[in-house]
Amino acid sequence: MHGLKGERVLMRIHIGERDKFEGEPLYWAIVQLLRKRHYAGATVTRGIMAFGASSRIHAAKFLELSLDLPIVIECVETQERIDAILPELDTMVSGGLITLERVNVIMYRPHETNEGRPDMTTSASYGESPR
């Protein structure tokens, strides 16, 4: 198990849903990179409205099919591991915002299935993009 308790760093990456990296959704590419490097975990959240450096509003509208909603990727790790991944993220994220803040992790453990083993389910297979 990953020893994550104690003082750590929360990295938040703010991007757009339409952002791409090498033809894949950027959020997917970032999560796959973090998973491949065995980071503790990552959470992707889709927002309903945001604006950033360009002051352009990104918002969900009723029955709109083509959306560019805000996406936030969060990852908690050690300062050293966050520092190590930042140069690579800099090449991937062409527009957006990355923030870091100190957090105190009080619990980190995997979800378990009924058989007592970690739950390794995912809505998409490892490496399979949701394009």
Buried (B, 14 or more C-beta within 10 A) or exposed (E): EEEBEEEBBBBBBBBBBEBBBEEBBBBBBBBBBBBEEEBBBBEBEEBEEBEBEEEEEBBEEEEEEEBBBBBBBBBBBBEEBBEEBEEEBEEBBEEBEBEEEEEEBEEBEEEEEEEEEEEEEEEEEEEEEEE
